[in-house]
Amino acid sequence: MRLQLAMNVSDLDESIDFYTKMFDTPPAKIKPGYANFAIENPPLKLVLFEGEGDGGTINHLGVEVETSAQVIEAEQRIAQAGIETTGVDDTMCCYADKTETWVNAPDNRWEWYVKKGDNEQFKNIQLGDGDSSCCVAPVAEAAEATEAQAACC
């Protein structure tokens, strides 16, 4: 398990150069307007989005786990604690096939997910039956998040 920090950046190339040097780790994936790093020490999934919001702001936070069962367990635990989730869905988003659930915290959004494979899809395509989520929606309050998610795809 590792935490995910998804940030909006104003210059992707400059950010890739900086974070490669800072963490002594090259990006795991680079696509137009997007890059991610799988950093071992500290355990961090760093995701960069160019042009999705003001540079230097948080796009969203997340927890990357190893199995779909862990996503389901986390979603059930969170829901039982009284926090509304999007439910668990299989999606294609951010150049990956994933099983994920989303929650709206008071000031940001969190994604619990497992990456199951790579693909060429950037915007969210939902494969399950639950509500759609979007990995690139700007951080929004709960009421605005639903609108941002719906507008994403």
PENOR-V310113 format. One record per backbone hydrogen bond with DSSP energy under -0.5 kcal/mol. NH is the residue of the N-H (numbers start at 0). CO is the residue of the C=O. Records with the same first field share a line. If there is no record, write none. Layout:
BEGIN
NH: CO, CO
END
This chain:
BEGIN
1: 63
2: 42
3: 61
4: 44
5: 59
6: 4, 46
7: 56
8: 48
14: 10
15: 11
16: 12
17: 13
18: 14
19: 15
20: 16
21: 17
22: 18
23: 19
24: 19
27: 35
28: 35
30: 33
33: 30
34: 47
35: 28
36: 45
38: 36, 43
43: 38, 41
44: 2
45: 36, 43
46: 4, 44
47: 34
48: 6
49: 32
50: 8
55: 7
56: 7, 53
58: 5
59: 5
60: 108
61: 3
62: 110
63: 1
64: 62, 112
70: 66
71: 67
72: 68
73: 69
74: 70
75: 71
76: 72
77: 73
78: 74
79: 75
80: 76
81: 78
82: 77
83: 81
85: 101
88: 86, 99
90: 88, 97
91: 124
92: 95
93: 121
94: 120
95: 92
96: 116
97: 90
98: 113
99: 88
100: 111
102: 109
103: 83
104: 102, 107
109: 102
110: 60
111: 100
112: 62, 110
113: 98
115: 96, 113
116: 96
118: 94
124: 91
126: 89
127: 89
130: 85
136: 133
144: 140
145: 141
146: 142
147: 143
148: 144
149: 145
150: 146
151: 147, 148
152: 148
END
